[in-house]
Amino acid sequence: MGRYSEMSGFYDVIMTSGYYDYPKIVDGLINGHPVANVLELGCGTGLIIEELAKRRPQTAITGVDLTPEMLAIAQDRLSPFANVKLFQQNVCELDLHAQHDLVFSYGGVWYFVVQKGHEPFMVSHIADHEDNLKGLEKLAACIAPGGRLMLGTQGPHFNYERPISNGMVYSQVIEPTEIGFTKHYFLDDGARRVMSQTIHYRTYTFAQACDMLKPWGIEFDGLAHHHDEGGMFMGFSKS
Ligand SMILES: C[S@@+](CC[C@H](N)C(=O)[O-])C[C@H]1O[C@@H](n2cnc3c(N)ncnc32)[C@H](O)[C@@H]1O
């Protein structure tokens, strides 16, 4: 179910060594628009929320994540921000009793892989199909009528290894599976392997993803930004 327990202690150093560009993610997310209340699904260690909270101190921001170790780091990081609330929850059983004008996920529970010349496809951290349906229903219930859903985009995944800022070497290995792919994440300190984590991802075609969101009044609104053109999110509106 996409737990990041093994990776949590190294997550920030890997991500801030060039894996994600957090200021650019937040530029793509708010894009100059006013937002009163925002929910991030799969907020991890809170790196996006921190950037957002600094820029928008008046916006009520909620973060949800499944992995307690990730959320503990987010709690520490975000304790200076009175406008941020965090909850440890699985999106498949999401229970917030609140609606938001913007719900988003970046590299979190659901995201899109976008590559020029190819149909985008959706990647889910949730391997079971029924759980995906439950999660998307819960997600929809958290969006106010007229509100938006933004799901992050990433370029195609591939195997590589590269040094990170603390001198360790990060590597990833991707294996196709019947339901999508499996990704192995590793961190090595010289000859010593300090982190090893495997996540089983399920993938959906763009049409399947739209069909799963449609019953809840959520439709792709054409505001897609191609990842390789610098866009960071696919946008959906809720009627
Ligand atoms: C790659 S991290 C992204 C974190 C953050 N959005 C960022 O950009 O740094 C994915 C996060 O999704 C969370 N996640 C995966 N499945 C989840 C689920 N079913 N419910 C809630 N969170 C989930 C994981 O615990 C992990 O922290």
The ligand as a Gaussian input file, in Angstrom:
#p B3LYP/6-31G(d) Opt

LIG

0 1
 C        7.033000      10.028000      -3.205000
 S        6.258000      10.447000      -1.671000
 C        5.730000      12.096000      -2.087000
 C        5.725000      13.008000      -0.890000
 C        5.496000      14.494000      -1.184000
 N        4.284000      14.728000      -1.940000
 C        6.677000      15.109000      -1.886000
 O        6.500000      15.591000      -3.017000
 O        7.781000      15.110000      -1.338000
 C        4.725000       9.530000      -1.692000
 C        3.957000       9.597000      -0.380000
 O        2.638000       9.041000      -0.613000
 C        2.256000       8.381000       0.591000
 N        1.187000       7.413000       0.284000
 C        1.273000       6.312000      -0.505000
 N        0.105000       5.642000      -0.486000
 C       -0.748000       6.333000       0.317000
 C       -2.094000       6.146000       0.735000
 N       -2.807000       5.080000       0.331000
 N       -2.648000       7.070000       1.572000
 C       -1.944000       8.143000       1.999000
 N       -0.646000       8.372000       1.644000
 C       -0.059000       7.474000       0.819000
 C        3.547000       7.717000       1.076000
 O        3.481000       7.409000       2.455000
 C        4.596000       8.775000       0.742000
 O        4.870000       9.605000       1.838000

